[in-house]
Amino acid sequence: MNQVADKLVSSVMMIGGGVGVGGEVKAAASWEPVFETLSVLVSSNAVVVFTISGCCMCHVVKQLLLGLGVGPAIVELDHHESGRDIQALLYHLSGGGNGTHIQLVVPAVFVGGRFLGGIEKVLTCHINGSLVPLLKDAGALWL
């Protein structure tokens, strides 16, 4: 696995290990194809937004990024062949299964290969002025 996948693996293992949505236990080896898929998606794009078609919060995040001049890669999980598995992984990245505040699984935004967060985090960064610098550092904005 590449460096991004290794970070994702360690993030998920720290957050909740191999427990999928619904509580089923997944062996680390069964997560590998999902990590690889996610890794390729987030490492080959400056900004990636994981969404579900028809989700109003996903629409808000996409419109905000487009309005700032960012052309994010958009992955609609309900139309992606590995969507359910990616959604389970995103559930763990957002804090699911470890007893902490759980962010909605979508939208899930990655900037510069790193998991930024969901709607709350993106809007917080936008309001406090840290979103544009993050996007510039990731190469998603040139202005």
N, CA, C and O of each residue as an XYZ file, in Angstrom:
572
protein
N       0.843     -1.187      0.000
C       0.000      0.000      0.000
C       0.881      1.240      0.000
O       2.015      1.220      0.477
N       0.328      2.327     -0.549
C       1.104      3.554     -0.586
C       0.970      4.329      0.722
O       0.319      3.879      1.664
N       1.591      5.488      0.760
C       1.652      6.283      1.987
C       0.265      6.743      2.453
O      -0.034      6.712      3.647
N      -0.581      7.169      1.504
C      -1.922      7.622      1.877
C      -2.714      6.466      2.468
O      -3.393      6.628      3.482
N      -2.628      5.300      1.837
C      -3.349      4.125      2.347
C      -2.851      3.759      3.735
O      -3.649      3.400      4.601
N      -1.549      3.844      3.960
C      -1.007      3.541      5.284
C      -1.573      4.490      6.334
O      -1.890      4.066      7.445
N      -1.703      5.786      5.986
C      -2.283      6.753      6.915
C      -3.743      6.423      7.192
O      -4.203      6.506      8.330
N      -4.473      6.045      6.132
C      -5.873      5.689      6.314
C      -6.018      4.472      7.203
O      -6.882      4.432      8.078
N      -5.165      3.472      6.977
C      -5.210      2.257      7.796
C      -4.964      2.605      9.246
O      -5.700      2.161     10.127
N      -3.927      3.402      9.504
C      -3.621      3.733     10.892
C      -4.718      4.583     11.508
O      -5.024      4.429     12.690
N      -5.325      5.487     10.721
C      -6.425      6.303     11.240
C      -7.600      5.435     11.635
O      -8.170      5.605     12.713
N      -7.963      4.513     10.772
C      -9.114      3.664     11.055
C      -8.813      2.739     12.218
O      -9.681      2.510     13.060
N      -7.617      2.206     12.284
C      -7.278      1.307     13.385
C      -7.290      2.054     14.712
O      -7.685      1.488     15.731
N      -6.861      3.323     14.720
C      -6.905      4.103     15.955
C      -8.345      4.414     16.331
O      -8.691      4.435     17.512
N      -9.195      4.658     15.319
C     -10.564      5.069     15.601
C     -11.436      3.910     16.016
O     -12.167      4.012     17.001
N     -11.377      2.803     15.285
C     -12.326      1.762     15.622
C     -11.966      0.390     15.127
O     -12.709     -0.564     15.358
N     -10.854      0.266     14.456
C     -10.428     -1.041     14.001
C     -11.306     -1.602     12.917
O     -11.801     -0.867     12.062
N     -11.499     -2.888     12.948
C     -12.193     -3.558     11.875
C     -13.652     -3.823     12.157
O     -14.123     -4.933     11.910
N     -14.380     -2.861     12.659
C     -15.803     -3.057     12.886
C     -16.551     -2.235     11.859
O     -16.386     -1.016     11.802
N     -17.361     -2.872     11.058
C     -18.079     -2.200      9.988
C     -19.391     -1.604     10.474
O     -19.766     -1.760     11.636
N     -20.082     -0.920      9.571
C     -21.391     -0.364      9.877
C     -22.305     -1.513     10.244
O     -22.322     -2.538      9.562
N     -23.057     -1.355     11.308
C     -23.931     -2.417     11.766
C     -23.247     -3.340     12.744
O     -23.879     -4.265     13.252
N     -21.957     -3.117     13.031
C     -21.265     -3.875     14.048
C     -20.564     -5.134     13.572
O     -19.940     -5.828     14.374
N     -20.655     -5.449     12.267
C     -19.975     -6.664     11.834
C     -18.468     -6.469     11.890
O     -17.963     -5.389     11.587
N     -17.761     -7.508     12.275
C     -16.313     -7.430     12.399
C     -15.697     -7.764     11.060
O     -16.026     -8.774     10.439
N     -14.788     -6.891     10.620
C     -14.093     -7.123      9.368
C     -12.614     -7.315      9.685
O     -12.034     -6.562     10.468
N     -12.021     -8.309      9.082
C     -10.589     -8.531      9.254
C      -9.843     -7.421      8.528
O     -10.328     -6.883      7.532
N      -8.668     -7.084      9.030
C      -7.861     -6.026      8.423
C      -7.613     -6.296      6.948
O      -7.606     -5.363      6.145
N      -7.409     -7.552      6.578
C      -7.146     -7.893      5.184
C      -8.345     -7.581      4.300
O      -8.166     -7.230      3.134
N      -9.570     -7.699      4.825
C     -10.743     -7.418      4.008
C     -10.932     -5.921      3.772
O     -11.633     -5.526      2.841
N     -10.314     -5.087      4.607
C     -10.377     -3.637      4.402
C      -9.412     -3.184      3.316
O      -9.599     -2.115      2.735
N      -8.385     -3.975      3.034
C      -7.322     -3.530      2.126
C      -7.826     -3.038      0.770
O      -7.375     -1.986      0.316
N      -8.749     -3.752      0.096
C      -9.223     -3.230     -1.191
C      -9.951     -1.887     -1.052
O      -9.870     -1.040     -1.942
N     -10.654     -1.698      0.052
C     -11.356     -0.434      0.288
C     -10.338      0.676      0.522
O     -10.473      1.772     -0.022
N      -9.321      0.394      1.333
C      -8.266      1.379      1.564
C      -7.599      1.755      0.256
O      -7.325      2.929      0.009
N      -7.335      0.761     -0.586
C      -6.659      1.015     -1.852
C      -7.531      1.890     -2.751
O      -7.040      2.836     -3.366
N      -8.815      1.576     -2.826
C      -9.739      2.381     -3.630
C      -9.781      3.814     -3.120
O      -9.657      4.763     -3.894
N      -9.954      3.960     -1.823
C      -9.999      5.289     -1.218
C      -8.675      6.017     -1.404
O      -8.649      7.214     -1.690
N      -7.594      5.298     -1.242
C      -6.268      5.879     -1.386
C      -6.054      6.439     -2.786
O      -5.553      7.551     -2.950
N      -6.432      5.672     -3.779
C      -6.271      6.128     -5.168
C      -7.110      7.372     -5.406
O      -6.647      8.327     -6.029
N      -8.325      7.365     -4.922
C      -9.209      8.513     -5.121
C      -8.667      9.775     -4.463
O      -8.636     10.834     -5.090
N      -8.236      9.675     -3.201
C      -7.815     10.887     -2.490
C      -6.408     11.331     -2.850
O      -6.088     12.513     -2.725
N      -5.562     10.412     -3.291
C      -4.197     10.814     -3.629
C      -4.082     11.364     -5.047
O      -3.113     12.054     -5.362
N      -5.044     11.071     -5.896
C      -4.956     11.537     -7.278
C      -5.796     12.792     -7.535
O      -5.900     13.242     -8.676
N      -6.389     13.353     -6.495
C      -7.199     14.564     -6.624
C      -6.909     15.502     -5.461
O      -6.756     15.061     -4.322
N      -6.834     16.802     -5.754
C      -6.568     17.778     -4.688
C      -7.706     17.815     -3.678
O      -7.470     17.941     -2.476
N      -8.944     17.705     -4.163
C     -10.119     17.716     -3.294
C     -11.066     16.620     -3.760
O     -11.373     16.511     -4.947
N     -11.523     15.813     -2.813
C     -12.498     14.765     -3.108
C     -13.655     14.927     -2.134
O     -13.461     15.095     -0.930
N     -14.871     14.873     -2.690
C     -16.074     14.958     -1.867
C     -16.860     13.671     -2.083
O     -17.273     13.364     -3.202
N     -17.062     12.923     -1.004
C     -17.876     11.715     -1.053
C     -19.293     12.111     -0.678
O     -19.526     12.712      0.370
N     -20.236     11.768     -1.544
C     -21.613     12.191     -1.369
C     -22.564     11.028     -1.619
O     -22.166      9.930     -2.007
N     -23.822     11.316     -1.382
C     -24.909     10.436     -1.802
C     -25.850     11.328     -2.600
O     -26.210     12.416     -2.151
N     -26.243     10.876     -3.771
C     -27.100     11.715     -4.612
C     -28.389     12.063     -3.864
O     -28.994     11.221     -3.200
N     -28.779     13.308     -3.993
C     -29.990     13.767     -3.328
C     -29.784     14.292     -1.917
O     -30.736     14.774     -1.303
N     -28.576     14.215     -1.388
C     -28.285     14.701     -0.031
C     -28.108     16.219     -0.079
O     -27.234     16.726     -0.782
N     -28.946     16.941      0.676
C     -28.893     18.405      0.629
C     -27.589     18.959      1.219
O     -27.075     19.961      0.722
N     -27.050     18.337      2.254
C     -25.797     18.815      2.845
C     -24.625     18.591      1.880
O     -23.693     19.394      1.824
N     -24.685     17.506      1.134
C     -23.663     17.249      0.110
C     -23.719     18.339     -0.952
O     -22.687     18.822     -1.418
N     -24.928     18.716     -1.324
C     -25.118     19.768     -2.319
C     -24.510     21.085     -1.823
O     -23.865     21.798     -2.591
N     -24.711     21.403     -0.555
C     -24.178     22.632      0.026
C     -22.655     22.649     -0.070
O     -22.068     23.650     -0.481
N     -22.014     21.540      0.309
C     -20.548     21.478      0.269
C     -20.047     21.593     -1.172
O     -19.097     22.326     -1.446
N     -20.683     20.875     -2.082
C     -20.259     20.949     -3.488
C     -20.406     22.369     -4.024
O     -19.505     22.858     -4.707
N     -21.518     23.043     -3.733
C     -21.734     24.406     -4.215
C     -20.743     25.390     -3.598
O     -20.279     26.308     -4.274
N     -20.417     25.204     -2.323
C     -19.426     26.067     -1.680
C     -18.077     25.941     -2.381
O     -17.456     26.943     -2.735
N     -17.630     24.702     -2.577
C     -16.335     24.481     -3.223
C     -16.324     24.998     -4.658
O     -15.363     25.640     -5.081
N     -17.385     24.721     -5.402
C     -17.472     25.220     -6.777
C     -17.493     26.743     -6.795
O     -16.887     27.360     -7.671
N     -18.185     27.354     -5.837
C     -18.243     28.805     -5.739
C     -16.893     29.445     -5.432
O     -16.638     30.589     -5.809
N     -16.034     28.699     -4.747
C     -14.687     29.190     -4.447
C     -13.734     28.979     -5.618
O     -12.600     29.457     -5.593
N     -14.192     28.268     -6.637
C     -13.358     28.014     -7.810
C     -12.654     26.669     -7.791
O     -11.747     26.428     -8.587
N     -13.062     25.802     -6.895
C     -12.471     24.467     -6.788
C     -13.279     23.507     -7.655
O     -14.507     23.571     -7.686
N     -12.594     22.632     -8.345
C     -13.258     21.579     -9.111
C     -13.013     20.251     -8.435
O     -12.134     19.501     -8.861
N     -13.772     19.933     -7.379
C     -13.503     18.707     -6.633
C     -13.897     17.459     -7.415
O     -14.792     17.492     -8.260
N     -13.218     16.373     -7.119
C     -13.668     15.072     -7.608
C     -14.846     14.694     -6.721
O     -14.746     14.736     -5.495
N     -15.946     14.329     -7.335
C     -17.149     13.997     -6.576
C     -17.443     12.517     -6.768
O     -17.587     12.041     -7.894
N     -17.532     11.797     -5.654
C     -17.820     10.369     -5.683
C     -19.176     10.158     -5.026
O     -19.319     10.312     -3.814
N     -20.161      9.807     -5.829
C     -21.485      9.514     -5.288
C     -21.502      8.046     -4.881
O     -21.498      7.149     -5.723
N     -21.520      7.826     -3.584
C     -21.381      6.476     -3.038
C     -22.509      5.548     -3.460
O     -22.302      4.341     -3.586
N     -23.687      6.091     -3.679
C     -24.796      5.242     -4.100
C     -24.708      4.834     -5.568
O     -25.521      4.042     -6.046
N     -23.718      5.376     -6.284
C     -23.497      5.005     -7.682
C     -22.126      4.368     -7.908
O     -21.821      3.957     -9.028
N     -21.304      4.279     -6.881
C     -19.949      3.729     -6.997
C     -19.975      2.245     -6.667
O     -20.680      1.825     -5.749
N     -19.213      1.447     -7.407
C     -19.225     -0.010     -7.196
C     -18.773     -0.418     -5.799
O     -19.215     -1.449     -5.290
N     -17.907      0.362     -5.172
C     -17.450      0.065     -3.807
C     -18.071      1.016     -2.786
O     -17.548      1.180     -1.684
N     -19.182      1.637     -3.156
C     -19.784      2.676     -2.326
C     -20.107      2.252     -0.909
O     -19.825      2.995      0.031
N     -20.694      1.070     -0.730
C     -21.054      0.621      0.633
C     -19.814      0.433      1.500
O     -19.809      0.813      2.671
N     -18.766     -0.150      0.928
C     -17.538     -0.365      1.692
C     -16.840      0.955      2.006
O     -16.327      1.140      3.110
N     -16.819      1.872      1.038
C     -16.222      3.187      1.284
C     -17.017      3.912      2.358
O     -16.440      4.570      3.224
N     -18.330      3.795      2.305
C     -19.175      4.438      3.314
C     -18.890      3.876      4.702
O     -18.878      4.627      5.677
N     -18.662      2.581      4.806
C     -18.319      1.978      6.102
C     -16.988      2.516      6.612
O     -16.845      2.785      7.805
N     -16.019      2.675      5.726
C     -14.726      3.225      6.115
C     -14.880      4.682      6.548
O     -14.296      5.094      7.550
N     -15.648      5.451      5.813
C     -15.878      6.850      6.175
C     -16.585      6.968      7.522
O     -16.338      7.904      8.283
N     -17.453      6.024      7.805
C     -18.127      5.975      9.101
C     -17.092      5.918     10.226
O     -17.225      6.609     11.236
N     -16.071      5.097     10.045
C     -15.020      4.991     11.062
C     -14.161      6.246     11.117
O     -13.803      6.707     12.201
N     -13.830      6.801      9.958
C     -13.024      8.016      9.947
C     -13.737      9.170     10.635
O     -13.096     10.066     11.185
N     -15.076      9.144     10.602
C     -15.837     10.228     11.212
C     -16.084     10.005     12.702
O     -16.725     10.832     13.350
N     -15.586      8.906     13.249
C     -15.740      8.666     14.677
C     -16.780      7.634     15.018
O     -17.039      7.396     16.197
N     -17.377      7.022     14.044
C     -18.411      6.020     14.287
C     -17.870      4.808     15.006
O     -16.772      4.334     14.711
N     -18.637      4.313     15.941
C     -18.268      3.082     16.625
C     -17.333      3.236     17.801
O     -16.986      2.241     18.438
N     -16.906      4.469     18.114
C     -15.999      4.599     19.258
C     -16.586      5.439     20.386
O     -15.864      5.861     21.289
N     -17.907      5.683     20.334
C     -18.562      6.372     21.434
C     -18.423      7.880     21.437
O     -18.904      8.530     22.365
N     -17.776      8.466     20.423
C     -17.649      9.914     20.367
C     -18.747     10.484     19.494
O     -19.543      9.749     18.911
N     -18.778     11.809     19.412
C     -19.729     12.477     18.523
C     -19.518     11.959     17.109
O     -18.397     11.961     16.600
N     -20.576     11.525     16.492
C     -20.462     10.964     15.149
C     -20.939     11.978     14.129
O     -22.092     12.409     14.150
N     -20.032     12.354     13.231
C     -20.373     13.225     12.125
C     -21.186     12.409     11.129
O     -21.021     11.194     11.030
N     -22.051     13.073     10.404
C     -22.724     12.384      9.318
C     -21.660     11.830      8.382
O     -20.625     12.463      8.177
N     -21.899     10.673      7.823
C     -20.904     10.032      6.967
C     -20.682     10.840      5.703
O     -19.554     10.934      5.220
N     -21.737     11.423      5.161
C     -21.581     12.261      3.978
C     -22.172     13.636      4.268
O     -23.131     13.737      5.034
N     -21.644     14.657      3.698
C     -20.491     14.646      2.823
C     -19.212     14.401      3.611
O     -19.100     14.793      4.773
N     -18.263     13.757      2.975
C     -16.944     13.546      3.563
C     -15.942     14.181      2.606
O     -15.874     13.817      1.432
N     -15.169     15.126      3.116
C     -14.284     15.910      2.265
C     -12.825     15.616      2.608
O     -12.415     15.659      3.768
N     -12.059     15.318      1.565
C     -10.623     15.135      1.673
C      -9.958     16.268      0.919
O     -10.334     16.571     -0.214
N      -8.971     16.897      1.541
C      -8.224     17.988      0.912
C      -6.742     17.634      1.002
O      -6.220     17.389      2.089
N      -6.082     17.611     -0.128
C      -4.652     17.292     -0.158
C      -4.343     15.908      0.379
O      -3.296     15.704      0.993
N      -5.234     14.957      0.158
C      -5.014     13.590      0.606
C      -5.333     13.335      2.061
O      -5.140     12.223      2.552
N      -5.824     14.357      2.766
C      -6.137     14.207      4.194
C      -7.625     14.401      4.425
O      -8.269     15.214      3.763
N      -8.160     13.648      5.368
C      -9.571     13.750      5.699
C      -9.810     15.056      6.439
O      -9.318     15.241      7.552
N     -10.569     15.967      5.821
C     -10.899     17.238      6.466
C     -12.094     17.055      7.390
O     -12.047     17.453      8.554
N     -13.160     16.458      6.882
C     -14.358     16.252      7.690
C     -15.606     16.388      6.849
O     -15.579     16.217      5.630
N     -16.703     16.699      7.524
C     -17.993     16.819      6.864
C     -18.443     18.258      6.771
O     -17.632     19.184      6.782
N     -19.735     18.428      6.682
C     -20.326     19.756      6.491
C     -19.939     20.722      7.603
O     -19.615     21.878      7.330
N     -19.967     20.265      8.855
C     -19.639     21.156      9.975
C     -18.206     21.651      9.888
O     -17.946     22.841     10.067
N     -17.284     20.755      9.618
C     -15.868     21.120      9.550
C     -15.594     22.035      8.363
O     -14.864     23.018      8.494
N     -16.170     21.722      7.209
C     -15.949     22.546      6.021
C     -16.496     23.953      6.244
O     -15.822     24.935      5.934
N     -17.709     24.056      6.780
C     -18.285     25.382      7.028
C     -17.519     26.141      8.114
O     -17.348     27.356      8.013
N     -17.063     25.443      9.137
C     -16.257     26.084     10.179
C     -14.975     26.656      9.583
O     -14.603     27.794      9.868
N     -14.307     25.863      8.758
C     -13.077     26.337      8.110
C     -13.355     27.511      7.183
O     -12.557     28.445      7.102
N     -14.473     27.467      6.492
C     -14.835     28.571      5.600
C     -15.078     29.845      6.398
O     -14.585     30.912      6.034
N     -15.834     29.736      7.482
C     -16.174     30.908      8.294
C     -14.948     31.492      8.986
O     -14.799     32.712      9.064
N     -14.059     30.618      9.494
C     -12.883     31.155     10.204
C     -11.723     31.507      9.273
O     -10.668     31.944      9.733
N     -11.914     31.319      7.976
C     -10.911     31.747      7.005
C      -9.804     30.750      6.735
O      -8.848     31.086      6.036
N      -9.889     29.547      7.254
C      -8.806     28.581      7.044
C      -9.028     27.661      5.842
O      -8.119     26.925      5.458
N     -10.220     27.689      5.243
C     -10.501     26.791      4.123
C      -9.705     27.157      2.879
O      -9.102     26.283      2.257
N      -9.691     28.425      2.506
C      -8.980     28.838      1.296
C      -7.487     28.515      1.394
O      -6.934     27.976      0.435
N      -6.809     28.818      2.504
C      -5.403     28.418      2.593
C      -5.194     26.900      2.470
O      -4.224     26.460      1.854
N      -6.100     26.101      3.051
C      -6.005     24.645      2.904
C      -6.113     24.239      1.442
O      -5.354     23.399      0.959
N      -7.052     24.839      0.759
C      -7.255     24.533     -0.653
C      -6.062     24.973     -1.502
O      -5.674     24.280     -2.443
N      -5.485     26.127     -1.166
C      -4.292     26.595     -1.895
C      -3.125     25.653     -1.664
O      -2.425     25.289     -2.609
N      -2.907     25.253     -0.413
C      -1.806     24.326     -0.092
C      -1.955     22.988     -0.803
O      -0.962     22.339     -1.133
N      -3.196     22.577     -1.038
C      -3.451     21.301     -1.709
C      -3.345     21.425     -3.223
O      -3.375     20.418     -3.930
N      -3.222     22.637     -3.720
C      -3.143     22.846     -5.167
C      -4.502     22.917     -5.840
O      -4.596     22.804     -7.062
N      -5.563     23.105     -5.049
C      -6.915     23.175     -5.615
C      -7.282     24.597     -6.031
O      -8.207     24.797     -6.819
N      -6.562     25.578     -5.507
C      -6.771     26.989     -5.857
C      -5.423     27.614     -6.187
O      -4.406     27.270     -5.586
N      -5.424     28.521     -7.131
C      -4.169     29.178     -7.516
C      -4.175     30.655     -7.191
O      -3.143     31.310     -7.337
N      -5.279     31.197     -6.763
C      -5.368     32.643     -6.506
C      -4.865     32.992     -5.130
O      -4.869     34.163     -4.751
